[in-house]
Amino acid sequence: MREIKFRKWTANGNGGWMEYSDNSQVWLINRGEYEGLMQFTGLKDKNGKEVYEGDIFREVYDDESGAKLVFWSIVKWDKERACFFAGEKNQESDEIGGLQEIVKEFAVIGNIYENGNLLQG
């Protein structure tokens, strides 16, 4: 069974993280404080870092000609399929990327709150 944990970005001052697990998550959700709330996926990236909803991966692949292809993926929740997936910035959930495969090969490089600039362009 995976551990149920959340982290929340707080925009107070310079910003910071608050982590919730066990009964503390019930308090947070009951107050309706969803903005900045990210759930732990139960997975760790290739470096052993916990992967949360809203985390960003930089995926690099070689195409057939040997050129590098770079994709920026965001960990998202698909309500209809009840699962986490890795998708591009505007990608819909019906184009699911295999999060369990991505975490084996790539590392989390940031998240949408602290590093949203990575997704611009």
C-alpha distances in whole Angstrom, upper triangle without the diagonal:
4,7,9,12,16,19,22,26,29,32,34,37,35,32,29,25,23,19,17,14,14,17,19,17,19,22,22,21,24,26,26,26,24,26,25,21,19,15,13,12,9,12,15,18,21,22,18,18,16,16,17,18,22,22,25,25,28,28,31,33,36,38,40,43,41,41,38,36,34,31,29,26,24,20,20,19,20,20,21,19,16,15,16,19,22,25,28,30,31,29,28,25,26,27,23,23,20,18,16,19,21,19,20,23,24,23,23,26,26,25,27,28,30,31,31,35,33,33,36,39
4,6,9,12,15,19,22,25,28,30,33,31,28,25,21,20,16,15,12,12,15,17,15,17,20,20,19,22,24,24,23,21,23,22,18,15,12,9,8,5,9,12,15,18,19,15,15,12,12,13,15,18,18,21,22,25,25,29,30,34,36,38,41,39,38,35,33,31,28,26,23,21,17,17,16,18,19,20,18,15,13,13,16,19,22,25,27,28,27,26,23,25,25,21,21,18,16,14,18,18,16,17,21,21,20,19,23,22,21,23,25,26,27,28,31,29,29,33,35
4,6,10,13,16,20,22,26,28,30,29,25,22,18,17,13,11,8,9,12,13,12,14,17,17,17,20,22,22,21,19,21,20,16,14,10,8,9,6,10,12,16,19,19,15,14,11,12,12,14,18,18,21,22,25,26,30,32,35,37,40,43,40,40,36,34,32,29,27,23,21,17,18,17,19,20,22,20,16,15,15,18,20,23,26,27,29,28,27,24,26,27,23,23,20,17,16,20,20,17,19,22,22,20,19,22,22,20,22,23,24,26,27,30,29,29,32,35
4,7,11,14,17,20,23,25,28,27,23,20,17,15,11,9,6,7,10,11,9,11,14,13,13,16,18,18,17,16,18,17,13,11,8,7,8,8,11,14,17,21,21,17,16,12,12,11,13,16,17,20,22,25,27,30,32,36,38,41,43,41,40,37,34,32,29,26,23,20,16,16,15,17,17,20,19,15,14,14,17,19,22,25,26,27,26,25,22,25,26,23,22,21,18,17,21,21,19,21,24,23,21,19,22,21,19,21,21,23,24,25,29,28,28,31,34
4,7,10,14,16,20,22,24,23,20,17,13,11,7,6,5,7,10,9,8,11,13,12,12,15,17,17,15,14,16,14,10,9,6,5,9,9,12,13,16,20,19,16,14,10,11,9,11,14,14,18,20,24,26,29,32,35,37,41,43,40,39,36,33,30,27,24,21,18,15,15,15,18,18,21,20,17,15,14,17,19,22,24,24,26,25,25,23,26,26,23,23,21,18,18,22,21,18,21,23,22,20,17,20,18,16,18,18,19,21,22,26,25,25,29,32
4,7,10,13,16,18,21,20,16,14,10,8,6,5,6,10,11,9,7,10,12,10,10,14,15,14,12,11,12,10,7,5,4,6,9,11,13,14,17,21,20,17,14,11,11,8,9,11,13,16,19,23,25,28,31,35,37,40,42,40,38,35,32,29,26,23,20,17,14,14,13,17,17,21,20,17,16,14,17,18,20,22,22,24,24,23,21,25,25,22,22,22,18,19,22,21,19,22,24,22,19,17,19,16,14,15,15,16,19,19,23,23,23,26,29
4,7,10,13,15,18,16,13,10,6,6,4,6,9,12,13,11,9,13,13,10,12,15,15,15,12,11,11,8,6,5,7,8,11,13,15,15,17,20,19,17,14,11,11,8,9,10,11,15,18,21,24,27,30,34,36,40,41,39,37,33,31,28,25,22,19,16,14,14,15,19,19,23,22,19,18,16,18,18,20,22,21,23,24,24,22,26,26,24,23,23,19,20,23,21,19,22,24,21,18,15,17,14,12,13,12,13,16,17,20,20,21,24,27
4,6,10,12,15,14,10,8,6,5,6,8,11,15,15,12,10,13,13,10,11,14,13,13,9,8,8,5,4,6,9,11,14,16,18,18,20,23,22,20,17,14,14,10,11,11,12,16,19,22,25,29,32,35,37,41,42,40,38,34,32,28,26,22,20,16,15,15,16,19,20,24,24,21,20,17,19,20,21,22,20,22,23,24,23,27,27,25,24,25,21,23,26,23,21,25,26,23,20,17,18,14,12,12,10,12,15,16,19,20,20,22,26
4,6,9,12,11,7,6,5,7,9,11,15,18,19,15,14,17,16,13,14,17,16,15,11,10,8,5,7,8,12,13,17,19,20,20,20,24,22,21,17,16,15,12,12,11,12,15,18,21,24,28,31,35,37,40,41,39,37,33,31,27,24,21,19,16,16,16,17,21,22,25,26,23,22,19,21,20,21,21,19,22,23,24,24,27,27,25,25,26,22,24,27,24,22,26,26,23,20,16,16,13,10,10,7,9,12,13,16,17,18,20,24
4,6,9,9,5,5,6,7,11,13,17,20,20,16,15,18,16,13,15,17,15,14,11,11,9,7,9,12,15,17,20,22,23,23,24,27,26,24,21,19,18,16,15,14,16,18,22,24,28,31,34,38,40,44,44,42,40,36,34,30,28,24,23,19,19,19,21,24,25,28,29,26,25,23,24,24,24,24,22,24,26,27,27,31,31,29,29,29,26,28,30,28,26,29,30,27,24,20,19,16,13,13,9,11,14,15,18,20,20,22,26
4,6,7,4,7,9,11,14,17,20,24,23,20,19,21,19,16,18,20,17,16,13,13,10,9,12,14,18,20,23,25,26,26,26,29,27,27,23,22,21,18,18,15,17,19,23,25,28,31,35,38,40,44,44,42,39,36,34,30,28,24,23,20,21,21,22,26,26,30,31,28,27,25,26,25,25,25,22,24,26,27,28,32,31,30,30,31,28,30,32,29,28,31,31,28,25,21,20,16,14,13,9,10,13,14,16,19,19,20,24
4,6,5,8,10,12,15,18,21,24,24,20,20,22,20,17,19,21,18,18,14,15,13,12,15,17,20,22,26,28,29,28,28,31,30,29,25,24,23,21,21,19,20,22,26,28,32,34,38,41,43,47,48,45,43,39,37,33,31,27,27,24,24,24,26,29,30,33,34,32,31,28,29,28,29,28,26,28,30,31,31,35,35,34,33,34,31,33,35,32,31,34,34,31,28,24,23,19,17,16,13,13,17,17,19,22,23,24,27
4,6,9,12,14,18,20,24,27,27,23,23,25,23,20,23,25,22,21,18,19,16,15,18,20,23,25,28,30,30,29,29,32,30,30,26,25,25,23,23,21,22,23,27,28,32,35,38,41,44,47,48,45,42,39,37,33,32,28,28,25,26,27,28,32,32,36,37,34,33,31,31,30,30,30,27,29,32,33,34,37,37,36,35,36,33,35,37,34,32,35,35,31,28,25,23,20,18,18,14,13,17,18,19,22,23,24,27
4,7,11,13,17,20,24,27,27,23,23,26,24,21,24,26,23,23,19,19,17,15,17,19,22,23,26,28,28,27,27,29,27,27,23,23,23,21,21,19,19,20,24,25,29,31,35,38,40,44,44,42,39,36,34,30,29,25,25,23,24,25,27,30,32,35,36,33,32,29,29,28,28,27,25,28,30,32,32,36,35,34,33,34,30,33,34,31,29,32,32,28,25,22,20,16,16,15,12,10,14,15,16,19,21,21,25
4,7,10,13,16,20,24,24,20,20,23,21,18,20,22,20,20,16,16,13,11,13,15,18,20,23,25,25,24,24,27,25,24,21,20,20,17,18,16,16,18,21,23,27,30,33,37,39,43,43,41,38,35,33,29,27,23,23,20,21,22,24,27,28,32,32,30,28,25,26,25,26,25,23,25,27,29,29,33,32,31,30,31,27,30,31,28,26,30,30,26,23,19,18,14,13,13,9,9,12,14,16,18,19,21,24
4,7,10,13,17,20,21,17,17,20,19,16,19,21,19,19,15,16,14,11,12,13,16,17,20,22,22,21,22,24,22,21,18,17,17,15,16,15,15,17,20,23,26,29,33,36,39,42,43,40,38,34,33,29,27,23,23,20,20,21,22,26,27,31,31,28,27,24,25,24,25,25,23,26,28,29,29,32,32,30,29,29,26,27,29,27,24,27,28,25,21,18,17,14,12,13,10,9,13,15,17,19,20,22,26
4,6,10,13,17,18,14,14,17,17,14,16,19,18,18,14,14,13,10,10,11,13,13,17,18,19,18,19,22,20,19,15,14,14,12,14,13,13,16,19,22,25,28,32,35,38,41,42,40,38,34,32,28,26,23,21,18,18,19,20,24,25,28,28,25,24,21,23,22,24,24,23,25,27,27,27,31,30,28,27,27,23,25,27,24,22,25,26,23,20,16,16,13,12,13,10,10,14,16,19,19,21,23,27
4,7,10,14,14,11,11,14,13,11,14,16,15,16,12,13,13,10,9,10,12,13,17,18,19,19,21,24,22,20,17,15,15,13,14,15,15,19,22,25,28,31,34,38,40,44,45,43,41,37,35,31,29,25,24,20,19,20,20,24,24,28,28,25,23,21,23,23,25,26,25,27,28,29,28,31,31,29,28,28,24,25,28,26,23,26,28,25,22,19,19,16,14,16,13,14,17,19,22,23,24,26,30
4,7,10,12,9,9,13,12,11,13,16,16,16,13,13,14,12,10,10,10,10,14,15,16,16,19,22,20,18,15,12,13,11,13,14,15,18,21,24,27,30,33,37,39,43,44,42,40,36,35,31,29,25,23,20,18,18,19,22,23,26,26,23,21,19,22,22,24,26,25,27,28,28,27,30,30,27,27,26,22,23,26,24,21,24,26,24,21,18,19,17,15,17,15,16,19,20,24,24,25,27,31
4,7,8,6,5,9,9,8,10,13,14,14,12,13,14,13,10,10,9,10,14,14,17,18,20,24,22,20,17,14,15,12,14,16,17,21,23,27,29,32,35,39,41,45,46,44,42,39,37,33,30,27,25,21,19,19,18,22,22,25,25,21,20,19,22,23,25,27,26,28,28,28,26,30,30,27,27,26,23,23,27,25,23,25,28,26,23,20,22,19,17,19,17,19,22,23,26,26,27,30,33
4,6,6,6,9,10,10,12,14,16,16,15,15,17,16,12,12,10,10,13,13,16,17,20,23,22,19,17,14,15,13,15,18,18,22,24,28,30,33,36,40,42,45,47,45,43,40,37,34,32,29,26,23,20,20,19,22,22,25,24,20,19,19,22,23,26,28,28,30,30,29,27,30,30,27,27,26,22,22,26,25,22,25,27,26,23,21,23,21,20,21,20,22,24,25,29,29,29,32,35
4,6,6,8,10,11,12,14,16,17,17,17,20,19,15,15,13,13,15,14,18,19,23,26,25,22,20,17,18,16,18,21,22,25,27,31,33,36,39,42,44,48,50,48,46,43,41,38,35,32,29,26,22,22,21,23,23,26,25,21,21,21,24,26,29,31,31,33,32,31,29,32,32,29,29,28,25,24,28,28,25,27,30,29,27,25,27,25,23,25,24,25,28,29,33,32,32,35,39
4,5,5,7,9,10,11,13,15,15,16,19,19,15,16,14,15,18,18,21,23,26,29,29,25,23,20,21,19,20,22,24,27,30,34,35,39,41,45,47,50,52,50,49,45,43,40,37,34,31,27,24,24,22,24,23,26,26,22,22,23,26,28,30,33,32,34,33,32,30,33,34,31,32,30,27,27,31,31,28,30,33,32,30,27,29,27,25,26,25,27,29,30,34,34,34,37,40
4,5,5,7,9,10,11,13,12,14,16,16,13,14,13,14,18,18,21,22,25,29,28,25,22,19,20,17,18,20,22,26,28,32,34,38,40,44,46,49,51,49,47,44,42,38,35,32,29,26,23,22,21,24,23,27,26,23,23,22,26,27,29,31,30,32,32,31,29,33,34,31,31,30,27,27,31,30,27,30,33,31,28,25,27,25,22,23,22,23,26,27,31,31,31,34,38
4,5,5,6,8,10,11,10,11,14,13,10,11,10,12,15,16,19,21,23,27,26,24,21,17,17,15,15,17,19,23,26,29,31,35,38,42,43,47,49,47,45,41,39,36,32,29,26,23,20,19,18,20,19,23,23,19,19,19,22,24,26,28,27,29,29,28,26,29,30,27,28,27,24,25,28,27,25,28,30,29,26,24,25,23,20,21,20,22,25,25,29,29,29,31,35
4,5,5,6,9,10,11,12,15,16,12,14,13,15,18,18,22,24,27,30,30,27,25,21,21,18,18,20,22,26,29,33,35,38,41,44,46,49,51,50,48,44,42,39,35,32,29,25,23,21,19,21,20,23,23,20,21,21,24,26,28,30,29,30,30,29,27,30,32,29,30,29,26,27,31,30,28,31,34,32,30,27,29,26,24,24,23,25,28,28,32,32,31,34,37
4,6,5,6,9,9,12,14,15,13,15,15,17,20,21,24,26,29,32,32,29,26,23,23,20,20,21,24,27,30,34,36,40,42,46,48,51,53,51,49,46,43,40,37,33,30,27,24,23,21,24,22,26,26,23,24,23,27,28,30,32,31,32,32,31,29,32,34,32,32,32,29,30,33,32,30,33,36,34,31,28,30,27,24,24,22,25,28,28,31,32,32,34,38
4,6,5,7,6,8,11,12,9,12,12,15,18,20,23,24,26,30,29,27,24,21,20,17,17,18,20,24,27,31,33,37,39,43,45,48,50,48,46,43,40,37,33,30,27,24,21,20,19,21,20,24,25,21,22,21,24,26,27,29,27,28,29,28,26,30,31,29,30,30,27,28,31,30,28,31,33,31,29,25,27,24,21,20,19,21,24,24,28,29,28,30,34
4,5,5,6,7,10,12,9,12,12,15,17,19,22,24,27,30,30,28,25,21,20,17,16,17,20,24,27,30,33,36,39,43,44,47,49,48,46,42,39,36,33,29,26,23,20,18,17,19,17,21,22,18,19,19,22,24,25,27,26,26,27,25,24,27,29,27,28,28,25,27,30,29,28,31,33,31,29,26,27,24,21,20,19,22,25,24,28,29,28,30,33
4,5,8,10,13,15,13,15,15,18,21,23,26,28,30,34,34,31,28,25,24,21,20,21,24,28,31,34,36,40,43,46,48,51,53,51,49,46,43,40,36,33,30,26,24,22,20,22,20,23,24,21,22,23,26,28,29,31,29,30,30,28,27,30,32,30,31,32,29,30,34,33,31,35,37,35,33,29,31,28,25,24,23,25,28,28,31,32,31,33,37
4,6,9,11,14,12,15,16,20,22,24,27,29,31,35,34,32,29,26,25,21,20,21,24,27,31,34,36,40,43,47,48,51,53,51,49,46,43,39,36,33,30,26,24,23,21,23,21,25,26,23,24,24,27,28,29,31,29,29,30,29,28,31,33,31,32,33,30,32,35,34,32,36,37,35,33,29,30,27,24,23,21,24,27,26,30,31,30,32,35
4,6,9,11,10,14,15,18,21,23,26,28,30,33,33,31,28,25,23,19,18,19,22,25,28,32,34,38,40,44,45,49,50,49,47,43,40,37,33,30,27,24,22,20,18,20,18,22,24,21,22,22,24,26,26,28,26,26,27,25,25,28,30,28,30,30,28,30,33,32,30,34,36,33,31,28,29,25,22,20,19,22,25,24,27,29,28,29,32
4,6,8,8,11,13,17,19,22,24,26,27,31,30,29,25,22,21,17,16,16,19,22,26,29,32,35,38,42,43,47,48,47,44,41,38,34,31,28,25,21,20,18,17,20,19,23,24,21,22,21,23,24,25,26,24,24,26,25,24,28,29,27,28,29,26,28,31,30,28,32,33,31,28,25,26,22,19,17,16,19,21,21,24,26,25,27,30
4,6,5,9,11,14,17,20,22,23,25,28,28,27,23,20,18,15,13,13,16,19,23,26,28,32,35,38,40,43,45,43,41,37,34,31,28,24,22,18,17,15,14,16,15,19,21,18,18,17,20,21,21,22,20,21,22,21,20,24,25,24,25,26,23,25,28,26,25,29,30,28,26,22,23,20,16,15,14,17,19,18,22,23,22,24,27
4,6,9,12,15,18,21,22,23,24,28,28,26,23,20,18,15,12,12,15,18,21,24,27,30,33,37,38,42,43,41,39,35,33,29,26,22,20,17,16,14,15,17,17,21,22,20,20,18,20,20,20,21,18,19,21,20,20,24,25,24,24,26,23,26,28,26,25,29,30,27,25,21,21,18,14,12,11,14,16,15,19,20,19,21,24
4,6,10,13,15,18,20,20,21,25,24,23,19,17,15,12,10,9,12,15,18,21,24,28,31,34,36,39,41,39,36,33,30,27,24,20,18,14,14,13,14,17,18,21,22,20,19,17,18,18,18,19,17,18,20,20,20,24,24,23,23,24,21,23,26,23,22,26,27,24,21,18,18,14,11,9,8,11,13,13,16,18,17,19,23
4,7,10,13,16,17,18,20,24,23,21,18,15,13,10,8,9,12,15,18,22,24,28,31,35,36,40,41,39,37,34,31,27,24,21,18,15,13,12,12,15,16,19,20,17,16,15,17,17,18,20,18,20,20,20,19,23,24,22,22,22,19,21,24,22,21,24,26,23,21,17,18,15,12,11,10,13,16,15,19,20,19,22,25
4,7,9,12,14,15,16,20,20,18,15,12,10,6,5,6,9,12,15,19,21,25,28,31,33,37,38,36,34,31,28,25,22,18,16,12,10,9,10,13,14,18,18,15,14,11,14,14,16,17,17,18,19,19,17,21,21,19,19,19,16,18,21,19,17,21,22,20,18,14,16,13,10,10,11,13,15,15,19,18,18,21,24
4,6,9,11,13,15,19,19,17,14,11,9,6,5,9,10,14,16,20,22,25,28,32,33,37,39,37,35,32,29,26,23,20,17,13,10,10,9,13,13,17,16,13,11,10,13,14,16,19,18,20,20,19,17,20,21,18,18,18,14,16,19,18,16,19,21,19,18,15,17,15,13,13,14,16,18,18,22,21,20,24,27
4,6,8,9,12,16,16,13,11,7,6,4,6,10,10,13,15,19,20,24,26,30,32,35,37,35,34,30,28,25,22,19,16,14,10,11,11,14,15,18,17,14,12,10,12,14,17,19,20,22,21,21,18,21,21,18,17,16,13,13,17,16,13,16,19,17,15,13,16,14,13,15,16,17,18,19,22,21,21,25,28
4,5,8,11,14,15,13,11,8,6,5,7,10,10,13,14,18,19,22,24,28,30,33,35,33,32,28,26,23,20,18,15,12,9,10,9,12,14,16,14,12,9,7,10,11,14,17,19,20,19,19,16,19,19,15,14,13,9,10,13,13,11,14,16,15,14,13,16,15,14,16,17,19,19,20,23,21,21,25,27
4,7,10,14,14,11,11,7,7,8,10,14,13,16,16,20,20,24,25,29,31,34,36,34,33,30,28,25,23,21,18,16,12,13,13,15,17,19,17,14,11,10,12,14,18,21,22,24,22,22,19,22,21,18,17,14,11,10,14,14,11,13,16,16,15,14,18,17,17,19,20,21,22,23,26,24,24,28,30
4,7,10,11,9,8,6,6,8,11,13,12,14,13,17,17,20,22,25,28,30,33,31,30,27,25,22,20,18,15,14,11,13,14,16,18,20,18,15,12,10,11,12,16,19,21,23,21,22,19,21,20,17,15,12,9,7,10,10,7,9,13,12,12,11,15,16,15,18,20,21,21,22,24,22,22,26,28
4,7,7,5,5,4,5,9,12,14,11,13,12,15,16,19,21,24,27,30,32,29,28,25,24,21,19,18,15,15,12,15,16,19,21,24,21,19,16,13,14,14,17,19,21,24,23,23,21,24,22,19,16,14,10,9,11,10,6,8,11,10,9,9,13,14,15,18,19,19,19,21,23,21,22,25,28
4,5,5,5,7,6,10,13,14,11,11,9,12,12,15,17,21,23,26,28,26,25,21,20,18,16,15,13,13,12,15,17,20,23,25,22,21,17,14,14,12,16,18,19,22,21,23,21,23,21,18,15,13,10,9,10,8,4,6,8,6,5,6,10,12,13,17,19,18,18,19,21,18,19,23,25
4,6,7,10,10,14,17,17,14,13,11,12,12,14,16,19,22,25,27,24,23,20,19,18,17,16,15,16,15,18,21,23,26,28,25,24,20,17,16,15,18,20,22,25,23,25,24,25,23,20,17,14,12,11,10,9,6,5,6,6,6,9,11,14,16,20,22,21,20,22,23,20,21,25,26
4,6,9,11,14,17,18,14,14,12,14,14,16,19,22,25,28,29,26,25,22,22,19,19,18,17,17,17,20,22,25,28,30,27,26,22,19,19,17,20,22,23,27,26,28,26,28,26,23,20,18,15,14,14,12,9,9,9,8,6,9,11,13,16,20,21,20,19,22,23,20,22,25,27
4,6,9,13,16,17,14,15,14,16,17,19,21,24,28,30,32,29,29,25,24,22,21,19,18,18,16,19,21,24,26,29,26,24,21,18,18,17,21,23,24,27,26,28,26,28,26,23,20,18,15,13,14,13,9,9,11,11,9,10,13,14,16,20,21,20,20,22,24,22,23,27,29
4,6,10,13,14,11,12,12,15,16,19,22,25,28,31,33,30,29,25,24,21,20,18,16,15,14,17,19,22,24,27,25,23,19,16,17,16,19,21,22,25,24,26,24,27,25,22,19,18,14,14,15,13,10,11,13,11,8,7,10,11,13,16,17,16,17,19,21,19,21,24,27
4,7,10,12,10,12,12,16,17,20,23,27,29,32,34,32,30,27,25,22,20,18,16,14,12,15,16,19,21,24,22,19,16,14,15,15,18,20,21,24,23,24,22,25,24,20,18,16,13,13,15,13,10,12,14,12,10,9,12,12,12,15,16,16,17,19,21,20,21,24,27
4,7,9,7,9,10,13,15,18,21,25,27,30,32,30,28,25,23,20,17,15,12,11,8,11,12,16,18,21,19,17,13,10,11,11,14,16,17,20,19,20,18,21,20,17,15,14,10,11,13,11,8,11,13,11,9,7,10,10,10,13,14,15,15,16,19,17,18,21,24
4,6,6,9,11,15,17,20,23,27,29,32,34,32,30,27,24,21,18,15,13,10,7,9,10,14,16,19,18,15,12,9,11,11,14,16,16,18,18,18,17,20,19,17,15,15,11,13,15,13,11,15,16,14,12,9,12,10,9,11,12,13,14,15,18,17,17,20,23
4,6,9,11,15,17,21,23,27,28,32,34,32,30,27,24,21,17,14,11,8,5,5,7,11,13,16,15,13,11,8,9,9,11,13,13,15,15,15,14,17,17,14,14,14,11,13,16,14,13,17,18,16,14,11,13,11,9,9,11,13,14,14,17,16,15,19,21
4,7,10,13,16,19,22,26,27,31,32,31,28,25,22,19,15,12,9,6,5,6,9,13,15,18,18,16,14,10,11,10,10,11,11,13,14,15,14,18,17,15,15,15,13,15,17,15,14,18,18,15,14,10,11,9,6,6,8,10,10,10,13,13,12,15,18
4,7,10,13,16,19,23,25,29,30,28,26,22,20,16,14,10,8,6,5,8,11,15,18,20,19,18,15,11,11,9,11,12,12,15,15,17,16,19,18,16,14,15,11,14,15,12,11,15,15,12,10,6,8,6,4,6,9,10,9,10,13,11,11,15,18
4,7,10,13,16,20,22,26,27,25,22,19,16,13,10,7,6,5,7,10,13,16,19,22,21,20,17,13,11,9,10,9,10,13,14,16,16,19,17,15,13,14,11,14,15,11,11,14,14,10,9,6,6,5,5,7,10,10,8,9,11,8,9,12,15
4,6,10,13,16,19,22,24,21,19,16,14,10,8,6,5,6,8,12,15,17,21,23,21,21,17,14,12,8,10,10,11,15,14,17,17,19,16,15,12,12,10,13,12,8,9,12,10,7,6,5,6,7,9,11,14,14,11,12,13,10,10,14,16
4,7,10,14,16,20,20,18,16,12,10,7,6,5,6,9,11,15,18,20,24,26,24,24,21,17,14,11,11,10,12,15,15,18,19,21,18,16,13,14,13,15,14,10,11,13,10,7,7,7,7,9,11,13,16,15,12,13,13,9,10,13,14
4,7,10,13,16,18,15,14,10,8,6,5,6,7,11,13,16,19,21,24,25,24,24,20,17,14,11,11,11,13,16,15,18,18,20,16,15,11,12,12,14,11,8,10,11,8,6,9,10,10,13,14,16,19,19,16,16,16,13,13,16,16
4,7,10,13,14,12,10,6,6,5,6,9,11,14,16,20,23,24,28,29,27,27,24,21,18,14,14,13,16,19,18,21,21,22,19,18,14,15,15,16,14,11,13,13,10,9,11,13,13,16,18,19,22,22,18,19,18,14,15,17,17
4,6,10,11,9,8,6,5,7,8,12,13,17,19,21,24,25,29,29,27,28,25,22,19,16,16,15,18,20,19,22,22,22,18,18,14,15,16,17,14,12,15,14,11,11,14,16,16,19,21,22,26,25,22,22,22,18,18,20,19
4,7,8,5,5,5,6,9,11,15,17,20,22,25,28,28,32,32,30,31,28,26,22,19,19,18,21,23,22,24,25,25,21,21,18,18,19,20,17,15,18,17,14,14,17,20,20,23,25,26,29,28,25,25,24,21,21,23,21
4,5,5,6,6,7,10,12,16,18,22,24,26,29,29,32,32,30,32,29,26,23,20,19,18,21,23,21,24,24,24,20,20,18,19,21,22,18,17,20,20,17,17,20,22,22,25,27,27,31,30,27,27,26,22,22,23,21
4,6,7,10,10,14,16,20,21,25,27,29,32,31,35,35,33,34,31,29,26,23,23,22,25,26,24,27,27,26,22,23,20,21,23,24,21,20,23,22,19,20,24,26,26,29,30,31,35,34,31,30,29,26,25,27,25
4,6,9,11,14,17,21,23,27,29,31,34,34,38,37,36,37,34,32,28,25,25,23,26,27,26,29,30,29,25,26,23,24,26,27,24,22,25,25,21,22,25,27,27,30,31,32,35,35,31,31,29,26,26,27,24
4,6,9,13,16,19,21,25,27,30,33,33,37,37,35,36,33,31,27,24,24,22,25,27,26,29,29,29,25,25,22,23,25,25,22,20,23,22,19,19,22,24,24,27,29,30,33,32,29,29,28,24,24,26,24
4,6,10,13,17,19,23,26,28,31,32,35,36,34,35,32,29,26,23,22,20,22,24,23,27,28,28,24,24,21,23,24,25,22,20,23,22,19,18,21,23,22,25,27,27,31,30,26,26,24,21,21,22,20
4,6,10,13,16,20,22,25,28,29,33,33,32,33,29,26,23,20,19,17,19,22,21,24,25,26,22,22,19,20,21,22,19,17,19,19,16,15,17,19,18,21,23,24,27,26,22,23,21,18,18,19,18
4,7,10,13,17,19,22,25,26,29,30,28,29,26,23,20,16,15,13,16,18,17,21,22,22,18,18,16,17,18,20,17,15,18,18,15,14,16,18,17,19,21,21,25,24,21,20,19,16,15,17,15
4,7,10,13,16,19,22,23,27,28,27,27,24,21,18,14,13,11,13,16,15,19,20,21,17,17,15,16,16,19,16,13,16,17,14,12,14,14,13,16,17,18,21,20,17,17,16,12,12,14,13
4,6,10,13,15,19,20,23,24,23,24,21,18,14,11,9,7,10,12,12,15,16,18,14,14,11,14,14,16,15,11,14,16,13,11,13,13,12,14,15,15,19,19,15,15,14,11,10,12,12
4,7,10,13,16,18,21,23,22,22,19,16,13,9,8,6,7,11,11,14,15,17,14,14,12,14,13,16,15,11,13,16,14,11,11,10,10,11,11,11,15,15,12,11,11,8,7,10,11
4,7,9,13,14,18,20,18,19,16,12,9,5,5,5,7,10,9,12,12,15,12,11,9,11,10,13,13,10,11,14,13,11,11,10,10,11,10,10,14,15,13,12,13,10,9,12,14
4,6,10,12,15,18,17,16,14,10,8,5,5,6,7,10,9,11,11,14,13,11,10,12,10,13,14,11,12,15,15,12,12,10,10,10,8,8,12,13,11,10,13,11,9,13,15
4,7,10,13,15,14,13,10,7,6,5,7,9,10,12,11,12,11,14,13,10,9,10,8,11,13,10,10,14,15,13,12,10,12,11,9,10,13,14,14,13,16,14,13,16,19
4,7,10,12,12,11,9,6,5,6,7,10,10,11,10,10,8,12,12,10,10,12,10,13,15,13,14,17,18,16,16,13,15,14,11,11,14,16,16,14,18,16,14,17,20
4,6,9,9,7,6,5,6,9,10,13,13,13,12,11,8,12,12,10,12,13,11,14,16,15,16,19,20,19,19,16,19,17,14,14,16,19,19,18,21,20,18,21,23
4,6,6,6,5,6,7,10,10,13,14,14,11,9,6,9,10,9,11,12,12,15,17,17,17,21,22,21,21,19,22,20,18,17,20,22,22,20,24,22,20,23,24
4,6,5,7,9,11,14,14,17,17,16,14,11,9,11,14,12,15,16,15,18,20,20,21,24,25,25,25,23,25,23,20,19,21,25,25,23,26,25,23,25,27
4,6,8,11,12,15,15,18,19,17,15,12,9,9,13,12,15,16,16,18,21,21,22,25,26,26,27,25,27,26,23,22,25,28,27,26,29,28,25,27,29
4,6,9,10,13,14,18,19,18,15,12,9,9,12,10,13,13,14,15,18,18,19,22,24,24,24,23,26,25,23,22,25,28,27,26,29,27,25,28,29
4,7,10,13,15,18,19,19,17,14,11,12,14,12,14,14,13,15,18,18,19,21,23,23,23,22,25,24,21,21,23,26,26,25,28,27,25,28,30
4,7,10,12,16,17,18,15,13,10,12,13,10,11,10,10,11,14,15,15,17,20,19,20,18,21,21,19,19,21,24,24,23,26,24,22,26,27
4,7,10,13,15,15,13,12,9,12,12,9,9,9,7,9,12,12,12,15,17,16,16,15,18,17,15,16,18,20,20,19,22,21,19,22,24
4,6,10,12,13,11,10,8,10,9,6,6,6,5,8,10,10,11,14,15,14,15,14,16,16,15,15,18,20,19,18,21,19,17,20,22
4,7,10,11,9,10,9,11,9,7,5,7,5,9,10,8,10,13,13,12,13,11,13,14,13,13,17,18,16,16,18,15,14,17,18
4,7,8,6,7,7,10,7,7,6,9,9,13,13,11,13,16,16,14,15,14,15,15,13,13,16,18,16,15,17,14,12,15,16
4,6,5,8,10,12,9,10,9,12,12,16,16,13,15,18,17,15,16,14,14,14,13,12,16,17,15,13,14,12,9,12,12
4,6,9,11,14,12,12,12,16,15,19,19,16,18,21,20,17,17,15,15,14,12,10,13,15,13,10,12,10,7,9,10
4,6,10,12,11,12,13,17,17,20,21,18,20,23,23,20,21,19,19,17,15,13,16,19,16,13,15,14,10,11,12
4,7,8,7,9,10,14,14,18,18,16,19,21,21,19,20,18,19,18,17,15,18,21,18,16,17,16,12,14,15
4,6,6,8,10,14,15,18,19,18,20,23,23,21,22,21,22,21,19,17,20,23,21,18,20,19,16,18,18
4,5,6,9,11,12,16,17,16,18,21,21,20,21,20,22,21,19,17,21,23,22,20,22,21,18,20,21
4,6,9,12,14,17,17,17,20,22,22,22,24,23,24,24,22,21,24,27,25,23,25,23,20,23,23
4,7,10,12,15,15,15,17,20,20,19,21,20,22,22,21,20,23,26,24,22,23,21,18,21,21
4,6,8,11,12,12,14,17,17,17,18,18,20,20,19,19,22,24,22,21,23,21,18,21,22
4,6,9,9,8,11,13,13,13,15,15,17,18,17,18,21,23,21,20,22,19,17,20,21
4,5,5,6,9,10,11,12,14,15,18,19,18,19,23,24,22,22,24,21,20,23,24
4,5,5,6,9,10,10,12,12,15,16,15,17,20,21,20,20,22,19,18,22,23
4,6,6,7,9,11,12,13,17,18,18,20,23,24,22,23,25,22,22,25,27
4,6,5,7,9,12,13,16,18,19,21,24,25,23,23,25,22,21,25,26
4,5,5,6,8,10,13,15,16,18,21,21,19,20,21,18,18,21,22
4,6,5,7,8,12,14,15,17,20,20,19,20,22,18,19,23,24
4,6,8,11,14,17,18,21,24,23,22,23,25,21,22,25,27
4,7,10,13,16,18,20,23,23,21,22,23,19,20,23,24
4,7,9,12,14,17,20,19,17,18,19,16,17,20,21
4,6,9,12,15,17,16,14,16,18,14,16,19,21
4,6,8,11,13,13,11,13,15,12,14,17,19
4,7,10,12,10,9,11,12,9,12,15,17
4,7,8,7,6,8,10,8,11,14,17
4,6,6,5,7,10,9,10,13,16
4,6,5,5,8,8,8,11,14
4,6,6,9,11,11,13,17
4,6,8,10,11,13,17
4,5,6,8,10,13
4,5,6,7,11
4,5,5,9
4,6,8
4,7
4
